[in-house]
Amino acid sequence: MKKSIMAISVATALFSGAAVANLHINGFASIKGGMSTSSDKSLYGYTDELDFKNESLFAIQVRSDLGDRLSVTAQVMGRGSDDFDARFEWAFLSYEISENMRINAGRLRTPFYRYSDFMDVGFAYDWLRVPQGVYGLGFNNIEGVSLYHTGQLGDFDSTAQLIYGSFSGDITLAGNSASANINNIAGVTWELERGLLSVRAAYLSGRSTINAPGLNPLFAGLHQAGFSNVVADLDFNDDTSEFFGLGVTLDQGQWVLVSEYNRINVKDTFFAKRENYYISMAYRFDAITPYISFEREDHRSKSEIYQPYRSILPPQLLQPLVAVVESQAVDSKTWSGGLRYDFHPSAAFKVQYSNENNTLMDSRNDVVAVGVDLVF
């Protein structure tokens, strides 16, 4: 109810100022359906029953130019996975400091990836979905401030961004619901583009505190048994988190090659050291673009946390400790192939098949999905 009241209030404020401010309204949507080909397996939220709700979404974005280089932007989105409940994805003020410099403040998209700003706008890329092995960190927005600077560096177009803020919200940790607070998020991104080549780098760090009630019995047991030092190695209590990403795009008009790599770690916690990357190639035949991509997830569990205590801890503490630490381990490879057909200037039909090979679980999961992405 509070979210609905907030949405109505903001919309009323925006539209009541229409007489004195320039309003720009646009939106985007994705209508997607898919299913797994195996009766006992799932991938990306799909089971063996055809589902048109899981990845579908609708969004409206309103930008109001207030004059004197000041503007306000709000983006409201409803996702099928959330029963299409409308939520603010973006809500920020923007001020043009100069021709080449802009500052934004409010709810912003965290610039982890090349497609961060439009990862929900399916029309902006060829895939049916962004590569989940790389784009699946768990949160995409922060409340804060960012500074953009554009210019020239020799023959290269340069775009740099500084960002600072915080995140507070619900996540899933080791299979348990958790509340996360990531403070003092500070980072920089830099993209250089010249002709067919574009290179982007990103670095962000923060201080992570996470409370997962489902893990409290294990932590309490370790404290009572005199192993508080193990708890300190496990829990998220104002611990340093770091993200590094690198992306390269080669686009010569027909052939398109895109690749991104990232490395993530949260020090002094059981969060695995993650390395992820994908490489994707597409070829444009006028309105038709077939593509293929490969994703790799390598999340190395911090077994050094429990190894020294194998012969010391009682089984009722050792077993859940090992389970929690190893729950973070992932070793998977995913191949995807698909096709995009631009049947309308503002709409594209897509079909994609993805097959994930999870080495640690010795299992294969796949999904086939179709959809239409549009902008308006």
N, C-alpha and C positions, 0 to 999 in steps of 0.2 A: 504494500500500500504506500509506504514512504517513497519507494522508487517511482511509483505512478504519479504521486503528488509532485515530486521533483521534476519529472519529465513534463508534466502539464505546466508547471511554473516557469520552467526555462522556455518552453515553446511559446507561452503567453508573452513572456518578456521579449523574446525575439520578434514575434510578429506584431506586437504593439508598437515596436519601433520602426515598422516598415516605412512609415512616412518620412523618416529622417535618416534611414540607413539603407544601403544597398543589400538586398538579400539574394544569396545564391543557394539554390536548393538542388541537390542531385542525390542519387542513390545507386545502389547495386544490389544484386540478388543472385543466389545460386539455388537451383532446384536440382537435387541430386538423389539418385537411388542406387542401391547396391546390395550385394549379398556375398557371403562366403560360399565357396563351392564344397566345403566339407561340413557335415552335419554336427560335428563335435568341436569345431574350432571357430575362432572369430579374429577379425583384424580391423583396426580403425573403427571399432564400434559396431561392425556389421556381423551378423550371424548368418545362418543358412536360410533365413526368411527375408524376402525382399523388403527393404526399408527405404522410404523416401523422406524420412525425417532427420536422420542422423547427421548429415552434413549440409542440409539445406539452411539457408539464412536469408534475411532481408534487412536492409539498412538504409537509413536516410541520413544525409549529412547536410547541415545548414551552416552557411558562412555569412556573417553579417559584417560588411565593411562600414566601420563607424567614422571613417574620415581621419585625416591627419595621421595616416599610416598605422592606425589601430584597427584590429578586426577581432572577431570572436568566432570560433568554430565549435560545433557540437555534432557528434555522430552517435546516433541511437541504433542499436542492432538487436534483432531477435534471432536466436539460433534454434534450430529444430531440436538439438540435443538438450536445450534448456526450456523446452515447451514453448519456444518463441517468446519468452518473457523479454520485454524490451529493457535494454541496459545501455548506459553510456559507455561507449568504447573510448571516445575522445571528448574532451571538453576543455578548451584552452583559449587563452588570449594570445594574440600575436601582435608584435610591434616591429615595424620596419625601421631599424636604427639608421640604416643607410641603404644605398642601392644594392650592396653586396652582403649586408648583414641583417639578420632577423632574430628576435628572441621570442620564444613561446613559453607560456607558463600555465600549468593546470594539469589535467590528466592527459598524458602523452603515451605514444607507443614507444616501448623500449627498443632502441635501435640495435638489437642483437644481429639481425640478418640482413641480407641484401634486399629481401622483399618484406621487411618488417612493416613498413608503412602501408603496404597494400596486400598483405598476406591473405586477407579475407576477400579481396576483390579478385575473384577467379578469372575474370576477363583480362586481367593484367599479365597473365602468364599462360604458358601452353598446357601445363599439367592439369589434371583434374583437381589435385590438391598439392600444396607445397610438400616437399619431402619430409615426412614425419620423423625420420631418424635424425634429422638435423634441427628441425623446427619444433621439437617437442620438449622444450625446457620446463614448461609448466605455468609460466605467467608471461604476459605480453605488454602490460601497461604499468606505468608508474605515475605517481603524483610528484611533479617537480618542475624544473625549468631547463630549457635547452637553448643553445646559441648556435645559429647556423652562419657559415661564411662561405660564399662562393667567389671564385676568381680564376685566374690563370696561373699556371706554374709551367713556364716554358710553353710547349705546344699542348699541354694537357689542361683540360677543364678540371678544376679542383673544387670539391665540396667537403667541407669539414664541419663537424658537429661536436659540441661539448654538451654534456648532459649531467644533471644532478637531481636526485630525488629519493623517493622511498616507495616500497610496496608493502601493502598489508592486505591479506586475503587468505582464503582457504585453498589448500593444496592436498595432494595425496602423497604420503611418505611411507615407504615400506608396506604398502597396502593398507595404511591407516589414514583416516581423515585427520588433517592437521591444520593449525592456524599458523601462518608465517608472517614474520615482520622482517623485511630487509631494509635496513637503514643506510644512510650515507652512500647510496648508489651514485658512483661517479664514473664517467666514461668519456671516451672520445672515439669518433669514427672519422674516417678519411677515405674519400673516393676520388680516384684519378681516371679520367676518360680521354681517350684520343682515338678518333676514327672507330675502328671495329673493336678496340680493346678497352675494357673497363676493369679496374682493380679496386677492391674495397677492403679495408681493414678496420676492426673494431676491438676495443678493449674496455671492459667495465669491471668494477669491483664494488663490493658492499659488505655490510656486516649482517649476518643472518642469525635470527633467533626463531626457532620453530618449536611449537608445542603439539605433540601427537599423544593424546590421552591413551591410545592403545599401547604405547610403549612404556607408560608409567609403571606398570607392575614389574617389568624387567629392570628398569632403573632403580626402583625401590628395593628389589631383591639384591641387586649388586651393592647398593649402599649398605644394607643391613648385614651383608656378608663381608663388609670391609673392603670392597673393591670400588670405592668412589673414583679412583683414578681411571677405571675402565669407563665409567659413566662420562667422565670428562672427555674421553676419546670418542664417545658415541654421540653425545647430545649436541644440539645446535644452540649455542648460548653466546650470541654476539661474536660469531666466528667469521673469519675472512672468507668471502666467496669471490671467485675470479672467473671471468669469461674472456676468451680470445677467439676472434673469428677472422677468417680471410676468405674473400670471394673473388672469382675471376670470370669475366664474360667475354666471349669472342663472338661477334655478330657481324657477318659479312653480307647480310641481306637474305641469303637463302639458308646457308648453314649457320646454326646457332649452337654454341657450346657454353654451358654454364656449370660452374663448380663452386662449392662452398665447403669449408672445413672449420670446425670449432673445437675448442678444448675448454673443459669446465671442471672446476674443483672447489670444494668447500673444505677448508683446512680444519683439522682437529674435530672431524665428524665422521660418521660412517658413510657419508655420501661418496659414491664411487668416483674415481678419476675418469672422466668421460672424454672420449675422442670420437667425433662423428664427422662424416663427410659424404658428399654425393657428387656425382658427375652425370650430366645430362646432355644429350645431343638431339637436335631437331633439324628437320629440313622442310622448308616452306614451298609448297606447290600452290602458289596463288592463295586460295581460300582454305586449303587443306594443309595441315602440319602434323605429320607423324613424328613421334619422339620415343626415345628410350632412355632410361635412367638407372643408375646403380647407387644404392645407399649402403653405408657401412656404419654400424654402431659398435664401439668397443668400450665398454664400461668395466673397468677393472676394480673389483671389490678390494677393500682394505683389510685383507685377512690378517695383516700384522697386528690388528687390534686384539684378536682373540687367540692367535697362535701361542703366545707365551703362557696362556692360562688353561690350555687343554688338559693338563694333568692336575690342575689346582681347583678349578671351579666344579661344583657339583653338577650332575647332568641336568637338573631342573633349571639351572642358570646358563650352562654352556650351550645347550641345544637351542634355546631361543636367541641367545647372543649370536651364534653362528648363522641362524636363519635370518636375523635382521641384517647382518652385515652382507651376507651373500644374496639377499634379496635385491641388492643394487647392481649385481653383476649382469651384464648383457653382452652377448656376442652374436650379432645377427647381420645378415646380408639380405638386401631386398632388391629385386629386379622389378622394374615397372616398364610397361610399354603401352602407348596409347595414341590417340589421334584427336586433333582439334579441327573443327570445321566452322569457319566464320560464315554462317549462313545469312547474317544480317550485320550492318555496320555497328550495331550495339549489342550483338548477342553471338555467342559461340556454343556449339554443341561439342561435347567431349565424351570420350569413352576411354577407360583405362583399366588395365589388369595389373595387379601387384602380387608378387609372391615373396614372402619373407621366410628365410631359413634361419631358425633360431638354433645355433649350434649347442649352446648350453642345455637347452631343453630337448634337443634332438627332435625338433618338430618343424613342420612347414605349415604356414598359414597363408591363405590367399584370399583375394577379394576382387570382384569385378564390379565396376560402377559406371554409370552414365549420368550425364547432367547437362544443364544449360546454365551458362554464366552470362549475365547481362548487366549493363550499366544504363542509367537513365537520368 
